[in-house]
């Protein structure tokens, strides 16, 4: 059991969801992905929400999911790649837990990321990934209480995240 939420922030492809989900499973903690929660609330995929209602609607829904979540039992939360670019969301997260920046080198993200599976990058290019990284990296660093280097592979990333969560408890 943890006594506060652990919010994972970082780029799409940095490992927030995969590391968070596995660490939560290993530590017997609940895991929530904010993008997935918005999709459940809307009964639509992220791409459908963007196409039907637009990005501002999706960003507001993310904040709504965050507000709903912080009223529940503490858990590990993977946030959308741009959620912490809005100060309101950072304030909510800081008031209800700690923020961990899952940091992975841009060249590794580019080599792994499937741009067609990422809502903001659908139909995009690796240049779009670079642009998003440059737009968001300062926000991740400024918001984070902790930084986790996820450049050495999944197994070590999970191990390091689990140790970090144990220390935070």
Contact map, one row per residue, 1 for C-alpha under 8 A:
1110000000000000000000000001100000000000000000000000000000000000000000000000000000000000000000000000000000000000000000000000000000000000000000000000000000000000000000000
1111100000000000000000000000100000000000000000000000000000000000000000000110000000000000000000000000000000000000000000000000000000000000000000000000000000000000000000001
1111100000000000000000000000000000000000000000000000000000000000000000000100000000000000000000000000000000000000000000000000000000000000000000000000000000000000000000001
0111110000000000000000000000000000000000000000000000000000000000000000000110000000000000000000011100000000000000000000000000000000000000000000000000000000000000000000000
0111111000000000000000000000000000000000000000000000000000000000000001000111100000000000000010011100000000000000000000000000000000000000000000000000000000000000000000000
0001111100000000000000000000000000000000000000000000000000000000000000000111100000000000000000001111000000000000000000000000000000000000000000000000000000000000000010000
0000111110000000000000000000000000000000000000000000000000000000000000000001111000000000000010001111000000000000000000000000000000000000000000000000000000000000000000000
0000011111000001000100000000000000000000000000000000000000000000000000000001111000000000000000000011110000000000000000000000000000000000000000000000000000000000000000000
0000001111100001000000000000000000000000000000000000000000000000000000000000011110110000000000000011110000000000000000000000000000000000000100010000000000000000000000000
0000000111110101000000000000000000000000000000000000000000000000000000000000001010000000000000000000111000000000000000000000000000000000100100000000000000000000000000000
0000000011111100000000000000000000000000000000000000000000000000000000000000000011000000000000000000011000000000000000000000000000001001100000000000000000000000000000000
0000000001111111000000000000000000000000000000000000000000000000000000000000000110000000000000000000000000001000100001000000000000000000000000000000000000000000000000000
0000000000111111000000000000000000000000000000000000000000000000000000000000000000000000000000000000000000001001100000000000000000000000000000000000000000000000000000000
0000000001111111000000000000000000000000000000000000000000000000000000000000000000000000000000000000011100001000000000000000000000000000000000000000010000000000000000000
0000000000011111111100000000000000000000000000000000000000000000000000000000000000000000000000000000010100000000000000000000000000000000000000000000010000000000000000000
0000000111011111111100000000000000000000000000000000000000000000000000000000011000000000000000000000010000000000000000000000000000000000000000000000000000000000000000000
0000000000000011111110000000000010000000000000000000000000000000000000000000010000000000000000000000000000000000000000000000000000000000000000000000000000000000000000000
0000000000000011111111000000000000000000000000000000000000000000000000000000000000000000000000000000000000000000000000000000000000000000000000000000000000000000000000000
0000000000000011111111100000000000000000000000000000000000000000000000000000000000000000000000000000000000000000000000000000000000000000000000000000000001001100100000000
0000000100000011111111110000001000000000000000000000000000000000000000000001110000000000000000000000000000000000000000000000000000000000000000000000000000000100100000000
0000000000000000111111111000001000000000000000000000000000000000000000000001000000000000000000000000000000000000000000000000000000000000000000000000000000000000000000000
0000000000000000011111111100000000000000000000000000000000000000000000000000000000000000000000000000000000000000000000000000000000000000000000000000000000000100000000000
0000000000000000001111111110000000000000000000000000000000000000000000000000000000000000000000000000000000000000000000000000000000000000000000000000000000000110110000000
0000000000000000000111111111111000000000000000000000000000000000000000000001000000000000000000000000000000000000000000000000000000000000000000000000000000000000000000000
0000000000000000000011111111111000000000000000000000000000000000000000000000000000000000000000000000000000000000000000000000000000000000000000000000000000000000000000000
0000000000000000000001111111100000000000000000000000000000000000000000000000000000000000000000000000000000000000000000000000000000000000000000000000000000000000000000000
0000000000000000000000111111100000000000000000000000000000000000000000000000000000000000000000000000000000000000000000000000000000000000000000000000000000000000010000000
1000000000000000000000011111110000000000000000000000000000000000000000000000000000000000000000000000000000000000000000000000000000000000000000000000000000000000000000000
1100000000000000000000011111111000000000000000000000000000000000000000000011000000000000000000000000000000000000000000000000000000000000000000000000000000000000000000000
0000000000000000000000011001111100000000000000000000000000000000000000000111000000000000000000000000000000000000000000000000000000000000000000000000000000000000000000000
0000000000000000000110011000111110000000000000000000000000000000000000000011110000000000000000000000000000000000000000000000000000000000000000000000000000000000000000000
0000000000000000000000000000011111011000000000000000000000000000000000000011110000000000000000000000000000000000000000000000000000000000000000000000000000000000000000000
0000000000000000100000000000001111111000000000000000000000000000000000000000111100000000000000000000000000000000000000000000000000000000000000000000000000000000000000000
0000000000000000000000000000000111111100000000000000000000000100110000000000111100000000000000000000000000000000000000000000000000000000000000000000000000000000000000000
0000000000000000000000000000000011111110000001000000000000000100000000000000001100000000000000000000000000000000000000000000000000000000000000000000000000000000000000000
0000000000000000000000000000000111111111000000000000000000000000000000000000000000000000000000000000000000000000000000000000000000000000000000000000000000000000000000000
0000000000000000000000000000000111111111100000000000000000000000100000000000000000000000000000000000000000000000000000000000000000000000000000000000000000000000000000000
0000000000000000000000000000000001111111110001000000000001001100100000000000000000000000000000000000000000000000000000000000000000000000000000000000000000000000000000000
0000000000000000000000000000000000111111111111001000000000000000000000000000000000000000000000000000000000000000000000000000000000000000000000000000000000000000000000000
0000000000000000000000000000000000011111111100000000000000000000000000000000000000000000000000000000000000000000000000000000000000000000000000000000000000000000000000000
0000000000000000000000000000000000001111111000000000000000000000000000000000000000000000000000000000000000000000000000000000000000000000000000000000000000000000000000000
0000000000000000000000000000000000000111111100001000000000000000000000000000000000000000000000000000000000000000000000000000000000000000000000000000000000000000000000000
0000000000000000000000000000000000000011111110000000000000000000000000000000000000000000000000000000000000000000000000000000000000000000000000000000000000000000000000000
0000000000000000000000000000000000000011011111011000000000000000000000000000000000000000000000000000000000000000000000000000000000000000000000000000000000000000000000000
0000000000000000000000000000000000000010001111111000000000000000000000000000000000000000000000000000000000000000000000000000000000000000000000000000000000000000000000000
0000000000000000000000000000000000100110000111111100000000000000000000000000000000000000000000000000000000000000000000100000000000000000000000000000000000000000000000000
0000000000000000000000000000000000000000000011111110000000000000000000000000000000000000000000000000000000000000000000100000000000000000000000000000000000000000000000000
0000000000000000000000000000000000000000000111111111000000000000000000000000000000000000000000000000000000000000000000000000000000000000000000000000000000000000000000000
0000000000000000000000000000000000000010010111111111111001000000000000000000000000000000000000000000000000000000000000000000000000000000000000000000000000000000000000000
0000000000000000000000000000000000000000000001111111111011000000000000000000000000000000000000000000000000000000000000100000000000000000000000000000000000000000000000000
0000000000000000000000000000000000000000000000111111110000000000000000000000000000000000000000000000000000000000000000000000000000000000000000000000000000000000000000000
0000000000000000000000000000000000000000000000011111110000000000000000000000000000000000000000000000000000000000000000000000000000000000000000000000000000000000000000000
0000000000000000000000000000000000000000000000001111111111000000000000000000000000000000000000000000000000000000000000000000000000000000000000000000000000000000000000000
0000000000000000000000000000000000000000000000001111111111000000000000000000000000000000000000000000000000000000000000000000000000000000000000000000000000000000000000000
0000000000000000000000000000000000000000000000001100111111100000000000000000000000000000000000000000000000000000000000000000000000000000000000000000000000000000000000000
0000000000000000000000000000000000000000000000000000111111110000000000000000000000000000000000000000000000000000000000000000000000000000000000000000000000000000000000000
0000000000000000000000000000000000000000000000000100111111111000000000000000000000000000000000000000000000000000000000000000000000000000000000000000000000000000000000000
0000000000000000000000000000000000000100000000001100111111111100000000000000000000000000000000000000000000000000000000000000000000000000000000000000000000000000000000000
0000000000000000000000000000000000000000000000000000001111111110000000000000000000100000000000000000000000000000000000000000000000000000000000000000000000000000000000000
0000000000000000000000000000000000000000000000000000000111111111000000000000000000000000000000000000000000000000000000000000000000000000000000000000000000000000000000000
0000000000000000000000000000000000000100000000000000000011111111100000000000000000000000000000000000000000000000000000000000000000000000000000000000000000000000000000000
0000000000000000000000000000000001100100000000000000000001111111110000000000000100100000000000000000000000000000000000000000000000000000000000000000000000000000000000000
0000000000000000000000000000000000000000000000000000000000111111111000000000000000100000100000000000000000000000000000000000000000000000000000000000000000000000000000000
0000000000000000000000000000000000000000000000000000000000011111111100000000000000000000000000000000000000000000000000000000000000000000000000000000000000000000000000000
0000000000000000000000000000000001001100000000000000000000001111111110000000000000000000000000000000000000000000000000000000000000000000000000000000000000000000000000000
0000000000000000000000000000000001000000000000000000000000000111111111000000000000000000100100000000000000000000000000000000000000000000000000000000000000000000000000000
0000000000000000000000000000000000000000000000000000000000000011111111100000000000000000000100000000000000000000000000000000000000000000000000000000000000000000000000000
0000000000000000000000000000000000000000000000000000000000000001111111110000000000000000000000000000000000000000000000000000000000000000000000000000000000000000000000000
0000000000000000000000000000000000000000000000000000000000000000111111110000000000000000000000000000000000000000000000000000000000000000000000000000000000000000000000000
0000100000000000000000000000000000000000000000000000000000000000011111111100000000000000000110010000000000000000000000000000000000000000000000000000000000000000000000000
0000000000000000000000000000000000000000000000000000000000000000001111111000000000000000000000000000000000000000000000000000000000000000000000000000000000000000000000000
0000000000000000000000000000000000000000000000000000000000000000000111111100000000000000000000000000000000000000000000000000000000000000000000000000000000000000000000000
0000000000000000000000000000000000000000000000000000000000000000000001111110000000000000000000000000000000000000000000000000000000000000000000000000000000000000000000000
0111110000000000000000000000010000000000000000000000000000000000000001011111000000000000000000000000000000000000000000000000000000000000000000000000000000000000000000000
0101110000000000000000000000111100000000000000000000000000000000000000001111100000000000000000000000000000000000000000000000000000000000000000000000000000000000000000000
0000111100000000000110010000111100000000000000000000000000000000000000000111110000000000000000000000000000000000000000000000000000000000000000000000000000000000000000000
0000111100000000000100000000001111000000000000000000000000000000000000000011111000000000000000000000000000000000000000000000000000000000000000000000000000000000000000000
0000001110000001100100000000001111000000000000000000000000000000000000000001111100000000000000000000000000000000000000000000000000000000000000000000000000000000000000000
0000001111000001000000000000000011100000000000000000000000000000000000000000111110100000000000000000000000000000000000000000000000000000000000000000000000000000000000000
0000000010010000000000000000000011100000000000000000000000000100000000000000011111100000000000000000000000000000000000000000000000000000000000000000000000000000000000000
0000000011110000000000000000000000000000000000000000000000000000000000000000001111110000000000000000000000000000000000000000000000000000000000000000000000000000000000000
0000000000100000000000000000000000000000000000000000000000000000000000000000000111111100000000000000000000000000000000000000000000000001000000000000000000000000000000000
0000000010000000000000000000000000000000000000000000000000100110000000000000001111111100100000000000000000000000000000000000000000000000000000000000000000000000000000000
0000000010000000000000000000000000000000000000000000000000000000000000000000000011111110110000000000000000000000000000000000000000000000001100100000000000000000000000000
0000000000000000000000000000000000000000000000000000000000000000000000000000000001111110110000000000000000000000000000000000000000000001001100000000000000000000000000000
0000000000000000000000000000000000000000000000000000000000000000000000000000000001111111110000000000000000000000000000000000000000000000000000000000000000000000000000000
0000000000000000000000000000000000000000000000000000000000000000000000000000000000011111111000000000000000000000000000000000000000000000000000000000000000000000000000000
0000000000000000000000000000000000000000000000000000000000000000000000000000000000000111111100000000000000000000000000000000000000000000000000000000000000000000000000000
0000000000000000000000000000000000000000000000000000000000000010010000000000000000111111111110000000000000000000000000000000000000000000000000000000000000000000000000000
0000000000000000000000000000000000000000000000000000000000000000000000000000000000011111111111000000000000000000000000000000000000000000000000100000000000000000000000000
0000000000000000000000000000000000000000000000000000000000000000000000000000000000000011111111100000000000000000000000000000000000000000000000000000000000000000000000000
0000000000000000000000000000000000000000000000000000000000000000011001000000000000000001111111110000000000000000000000000000000000000000000000000000000000000000000000000
0000101000000000000000000000000000000000000000000000000000000000000001000000000000000000111111111110000000000000000000000000000000000000000000000000000000000000000000000
0000000000000000000000000000000000000000000000000000000000000000000000000000000000000000011111111110000000000000000000000000000000000000000000000000000000000000000000000
0000000000000000000000000000000000000000000000000000000000000000000000000000000000000000001111111000000000000000000000000000000000000000000000000000000000000000000000000
0001100000000000000000000000000000000000000000000000000000000000000001000000000000000000000111111100000000000000000000000000000000000000000000000000000000000000000000000
0001111000000000000000000000000000000000000000000000000000000000000000000000000000000000000011111110000000000000000000000000000000000000000000000000000000000000000000000
0001111000000000000000000000000000000000000000000000000000000000000000000000000000000000000011011111000000000000000000000000000000000000000000011100000000000000000000000
0000011110000000000000000000000000000000000000000000000000000000000000000000000000000000000011001111100000000000000000000000000000000000000000111100000000000000000000000
0000011110000000000000000000000000000000000000000000000000000000000000000000000000000000000000000111110000000000000000000000000000000000000000011111000000000000000000000
0000000111000000000000000000000000000000000000000000000000000000000000000000000000000000000000000011111000000000000000000000000000000000000110011111000000000000000000000
0000000111100111000000000000000000000000000000000000000000000000000000000000000000000000000000000001111100000000000000000000000000000000000000000011110000000000000000000
0000000001100100000000000000000000000000000000000000000000000000000000000000000000000000000000000000111110000000000000000000000000000000000000000011111000000000000000000
0000000000000110000000000000000000000000000000000000000000000000000000000000000000000000000000000000011111011000000000000000000000000000000000000000111000000000000000000
0000000000000000000000000000000000000000000000000000000000000000000000000000000000000000000000000000001111111000000000000000000000000000000000000000001000000000000000000
0000000000000000000000000000000000000000000000000000000000000000000000000000000000000000000000000000000111111100000000000000000001001000000000000000000000000000000000000
0000000000000000000000000000000000000000000000000000000000000000000000000000000000000000000000000000000011111110000000000000000000000000000000000000000000000000000000000
0000000000000000000000000000000000000000000000000000000000000000000000000000000000000000000000000000000111111111000000000000000000000000000000000000001000000000000000000
0000000000011100000000000000000000000000000000000000000000000000000000000000000000000000000000000000000111111111100000000000000000000000000000000000000000000000000000000
0000000000000000000000000000000000000000000000000000000000000000000000000000000000000000000000000000000001111111100000000000010010000000000000000000000000000000000000000
0000000000000000000000000000000000000000000000000000000000000000000000000000000000000000000000000000000000111111100000000000000000000000000000000000000000000000000000000
0000000000001000000000000000000000000000000000000000000000000000000000000000000000000000000000000000000000011111110000000000000000000000000000000000000000000000000000000
0000000000011000000000000000000000000000000000000000000000000000000000000000000000000000000000000000000000001111111000000000000000000000000000000000000000000000000000000
0000000000000000000000000000000000000000000000000000000000000000000000000000000000000000000000000000000000000001111111000000000000000000000000000000000000000000000000000
0000000000000000000000000000000000000000000000000000000000000000000000000000000000000000000000000000000000000000111111001111110000000000000000000000000000000000000000000
0000000000000000000000000000000000000000000000000000000000000000000000000000000000000000000000000000000000000000011111101111000000000000000000000000000000000000000000000
0000000000000000000000000000000000000000000000000000000000000000000000000000000000000000000000000000000000000000011111101100000000000000000000000000000000000000000000000
0000000000010000000000000000000000000000000000000000000000000000000000000000000000000000000000000000000000000000011111111100000000000000000000000000000000000000000000000
0000000000000000000000000000000000000000000001100100000000000000000000000000000000000000000000000000000000000000000111111100000000000000000000000000000000000000000000000
0000000000000000000000000000000000000000000000000000000000000000000000000000000000000000000000000000000000000000000001111101000000000000000000000000000000000000000000000
0000000000000000000000000000000000000000000000000000000000000000000000000000000000000000000000000000000000000000001111111111100110000000000000000000000000000000000000000
0000000000000000000000000000000000000000000000000000000000000000000000000000000000000000000000000000000000000000001111111111000000000000000000000000000000000000000000000
0000000000000000000000000000000000000000000000000000000000000000000000000000000000000000000000000000000000000000001100001111100000000000000000000000000000000000000000000
0000000000000000000000000000000000000000000000000000000000000000000000000000000000000000000000000000000000000000001100011111111100000000000000000000000000000000000000000
0000000000000000000000000000000000000000000000000000000000000000000000000000000000000000000000000000000000000000001000001011111110000000000000000000000000000000000000000
0000000000000000000000000000000000000000000000000000000000000000000000000000000000000000000000000000000000000100001000000001111111000000000000000000000000000000000000000
0000000000000000000000000000000000000000000000000000000000000000000000000000000000000000000000000000000000000000000000000001111111100000000000000000000000000000000000000
0000000000000000000000000000000000000000000000000000000000000000000000000000000000000000000000000000000000000000000000001001111111110000000000000000000000000000000000000
0000000000000000000000000000000000000000000000000000000000000000000000000000000000000000000000000000000000000100000000001000111111111000000000000000000000000000000000000
0000000000000000000000000000000000000000000000000000000000000000000000000000000000000000000000000000000001000000000000000000011111111100000000000000000000000000000000000
0000000000000000000000000000000000000000000000000000000000000000000000000000000000000000000000000000000000000000000000000000001111111110000000000000000000000000000000000
0000000000000000000000000000000000000000000000000000000000000000000000000000000000000000000000000000000000000000000000000000000111111111000000000000000000000000000000000
0000000000100000000000000000000000000000000000000000000000000000000000000000000000000000000000000000000001000000000000000000000011111111100000000000000000000000000000000
0000000000000000000000000000000000000000000000000000000000000000000000000000000000000000000000000000000000000000000000000000000001111111110000000000000000000000000000000
0000000000000000000000000000000000000000000000000000000000000000000000000000000000000000000000000000000000000000000000000000000000111111110000000000000000000000000000000
0000000000100000000000000000000000000000000000000000000000000000000000000000000001001000000000000000000000000000000000000000000000011111111100000000000000000000000000000
0000000001100000000000000000000000000000000000000000000000000000000000000000000000000000000000000000000000000000000000000000000000001111111110000000000000000000000000000
0000000000000000000000000000000000000000000000000000000000000000000000000000000000000000000000000000000000000000000000000000000000000111111111000000000000000000000000000
0000000000000000000000000000000000000000000000000000000000000000000000000000000000011000000000000000000000000000000000000000000000000001111111100000000000000000000000000
0000000011000000000000000000000000000000000000000000000000000000000000000000000000011000000000000000100000000000000000000000000000000001111111110000000000000000000000000
0000000000000000000000000000000000000000000000000000000000000000000000000000000000000000000000000000100000000000000000000000000000000000111111110010000000000000000000000
0000000000000000000000000000000000000000000000000000000000000000000000000000000000000000000000000000000000000000000000000000000000000000011111110000000000000000000000000
0000000000000000000000000000000000000000000000000000000000000000000000000000000000010000010000000010000000000000000000000000000000000000001111111000000000000000000000000
0000000010000000000000000000000000000000000000000000000000000000000000000000000000000000000000000111100000000000000000000000000000000000000111111110000000000000000000000
0000000000000000000000000000000000000000000000000000000000000000000000000000000000000000000000000111100000000000000000000000000000000000000000111110000000000000000000000
0000000000000000000000000000000000000000000000000000000000000000000000000000000000000000000000000111100000000000000000000000000000000000000000011111000000000000000000000
0000000000000000000000000000000000000000000000000000000000000000000000000000000000000000000000000001111000000000000000000000000000000000000010011111100000000000000000000
0000000000000000000000000000000000000000000000000000000000000000000000000000000000000000000000000001111000000000000000000000000000000000000000000111110000001001100000000
0000000000000000000000000000000000000000000000000000000000000000000000000000000000000000000000000000011100000000000000000000000000000000000000000011111100001000000000000
0000000000000110000000000000000000000000000000000000000000000000000000000000000000000000000000000000011100000000000000000000000000000000000000000001111111011000000000000
0000000000000000000000000000000000000000000000000000000000000000000000000000000000000000000000000000001110010000000000000000000000000000000000000000111110001000000000000
0000000000000000000000000000000000000000000000000000000000000000000000000000000000000000000000000000000000000000000000000000000000000000000000000000111111011000000000000
0000000000000000000000000000000000000000000000000000000000000000000000000000000000000000000000000000000000000000000000000000000000000000000000000000011111111000000000000
0000000000000000001000000000000000000000000000000000000000000000000000000000000000000000000000000000000000000000000000000000000000000000000000000000010111111100000000000
0000000000000000000000000000000000000000000000000000000000000000000000000000000000000000000000000000000000000000000000000000000000000000000000000000000011111110000000000
0000000000000000000000000000000000000000000000000000000000000000000000000000000000000000000000000000000000000000000000000000000000000000000000000000010111111111000000000
0000000000000000001000000000000000000000000000000000000000000000000000000000000000000000000000000000000000000000000000000000000000000000000000000001111111111111100000000
0000000000000000001101100000000000000000000000000000000000000000000000000000000000000000000000000000000000000000000000000000000000000000000000000000000001111111110000000
0000000000000000000000100000000000000000000000000000000000000000000000000000000000000000000000000000000000000000000000000000000000000000000000000000000000111111111000000
0000000000000000000000000000000000000000000000000000000000000000000000000000000000000000000000000000000000000000000000000000000000000000000000000001000000011111111100000
0000000000000000001100100000000000000000000000000000000000000000000000000000000000000000000000000000000000000000000000000000000000000000000000000001000000001111111110000
0000000000000000000000100010000000000000000000000000000000000000000000000000000000000000000000000000000000000000000000000000000000000000000000000000000000000111111111000
0000000000000000000000000000000000000000000000000000000000000000000000000000000000000000000000000000000000000000000000000000000000000000000000000000000000000011111111100
0000000000000000000000000000000000000000000000000000000000000000000000000000000000000000000000000000000000000000000000000000000000000000000000000000000000000001111111110
0000010000000000000000000000000000000000000000000000000000000000000000000000000000000000000000000000000000000000000000000000000000000000000000000000000000000000111111111
0000000000000000000000000000000000000000000000000000000000000000000000000000000000000000000000000000000000000000000000000000000000000000000000000000000000000000011111111
0000000000000000000000000000000000000000000000000000000000000000000000000000000000000000000000000000000000000000000000000000000000000000000000000000000000000000001111111
0000000000000000000000000000000000000000000000000000000000000000000000000000000000000000000000000000000000000000000000000000000000000000000000000000000000000000000111111
0110000000000000000000000000000000000000000000000000000000000000000000000000000000000000000000000000000000000000000000000000000000000000000000000000000000000000000011111
